[in-house]
Amino acid sequence: DTEEVTVGGVAKTLSPLQQMPGGGTSTRSRQCSEVNPLYSGTLQLLCSFGDLTHDVTGCIPKCPTTTPLSVTVDGTSVDIAPTVDLTSGTSEARLCSEVNSGYEGTYRLGCTAGVR
C-alpha cells in the first residue's frame, strides 16, 4: 500500500518500505525530509486493520539558506541567511563585522521551528 503525505505544502506518495503486520495497528517511521527537504524530524505511517494513514506532527520546518533575516548591530542592519539549512534547535556562529564593520566578536544565528 501507499499513502500520499503532505509536509509543508509538498506532497509525495510513500510506502512503509517493510511489510506491516495485519490484524491490528502498526507503525513505520520515515524522515520528513523525504517529502520536503526543508523539514526535519520523523513522520509516521500507521496501519490500522488494513487502513494506511499518516501523522506528520513530528515534522519541523528548517531555516533554509534561501531565507535571510534582518540583523541589526548598533543601528546598522543587514540581511543575513544561514550558510547551511539549520534544523530547529540549532544555530551557527557569525561575525559581528558582517553586519557592522566597527564591531568584533561573534553572535549566534539560531533556528526555532523554521524561525530565526
C-alpha positions as CSV (number, residue, x, y, z in Angstrom):
1,D,0.0,0.0,0.0
2,T,1.0,3.6,-0.5
3,E,-0.1,6.9,1.2
4,E,0.0,10.4,-0.1
5,V,1.7,12.5,2.6
6,T,1.9,16.3,2.6
7,V,4.6,18.2,4.6
8,G,4.8,22.0,4.4
9,G,2.7,22.1,1.2
10,V,4.7,19.4,-0.6
11,A,3.0,16.1,-1.4
12,K,4.7,12.8,-2.1
13,T,3.5,9.2,-2.2
14,L,5.2,7.0,0.4
15,S,5.1,3.3,1.2
16,P,6.1,1.7,4.6
17,L,9.3,0.2,3.0
18,Q,8.6,-3.0,5.0
19,Q,5.6,-5.3,5.3
20,M,3.3,-4.1,8.1
21,P,1.7,-6.8,10.2
22,G,-2.1,-7.1,9.7
23,G,-4.8,-7.7,12.3
24,G,-4.1,-4.7,14.5
25,T,-2.2,-1.4,14.5
26,S,1.4,-1.0,13.4
27,T,3.7,2.0,12.7
28,R,6.6,2.7,10.4
29,S,8.8,5.8,10.6
30,R,10.1,7.9,7.7
31,Q,12.1,11.1,7.6
32,C,10.1,14.2,6.9
33,S,12.9,15.4,4.5
34,E,11.9,12.5,2.2
35,V,8.7,14.5,1.4
36,N,10.0,18.1,1.8
37,P,13.8,18.8,2.2
38,L,13.0,22.0,4.1
39,Y,11.7,19.9,7.0
40,S,13.4,17.7,9.7
41,G,12.0,15.2,12.1
42,T,10.1,11.9,11.6
43,L,6.7,11.2,10.2
44,Q,4.7,8.0,10.9
45,L,2.9,5.7,8.6
46,L,0.2,4.0,10.5
47,C,-1.6,0.8,9.5
48,S,-4.8,0.0,11.4
49,F,-6.6,-3.1,10.3
50,G,-5.5,-2.6,6.7
51,D,-6.1,1.1,6.5
52,L,-2.9,3.1,5.9
53,T,-2.8,6.7,7.3
54,H,0.0,9.1,8.3
55,D,1.0,11.5,11.1
56,V,3.3,14.5,10.3
57,T,3.2,16.2,13.7
58,G,6.8,15.3,14.1
59,C,7.9,17.3,11.1
60,I,9.5,20.6,11.9
61,P,10.5,23.3,9.4
62,K,14.2,24.1,8.9
63,C,15.6,27.6,8.4
64,P,16.9,27.5,4.8
65,T,19.8,29.3,3.3
66,T,17.3,30.9,0.9
67,T,15.5,32.9,3.6
68,P,17.5,35.8,5.1
69,L,16.8,37.6,8.4
70,S,17.5,41.2,9.1
71,V,20.2,41.5,11.8
72,T,21.0,44.9,13.4
73,V,24.2,45.8,15.3
74,D,24.3,49.4,16.6
75,G,21.8,50.8,14.1
76,T,23.3,49.0,11.0
77,S,21.0,46.4,9.5
78,V,22.0,43.6,7.0
79,D,20.0,40.7,5.7
80,I,21.8,37.5,6.8
81,A,21.0,33.9,5.8
82,P,22.5,30.8,7.4
83,T,25.4,29.2,5.4
84,V,23.6,25.8,5.7
85,D,20.0,24.8,6.3
86,L,19.6,24.9,10.0
87,T,17.4,22.4,11.8
88,S,15.2,23.6,14.6
89,G,17.1,24.0,17.8
90,T,20.5,24.6,16.1
91,S,22.5,27.7,15.4
92,E,25.7,28.9,13.8
93,A,28.3,31.4,14.8
94,R,28.5,34.6,12.7
95,L,30.9,37.5,12.8
96,C,29.5,40.8,14.1
97,S,31.7,42.6,11.5
98,E,29.4,41.0,8.7
99,V,26.8,43.4,10.0
100,N,28.8,46.4,11.2
101,S,32.5,46.7,10.4
102,G,33.0,48.7,13.6
103,Y,32.4,45.6,15.8
104,E,34.4,42.4,16.6
105,G,33.3,39.1,18.0
106,T,30.5,36.7,17.1
107,Y,26.8,36.3,17.5
108,R,24.6,33.1,17.1
109,L,22.1,32.9,14.3
110,G,19.6,30.3,15.6
111,C,16.6,28.4,14.3
112,T,13.4,27.5,16.2
113,A,10.7,25.7,14.2
114,G,11.7,27.4,11.0
115,V,12.1,30.9,12.5
116,R,15.4,32.6,13.2
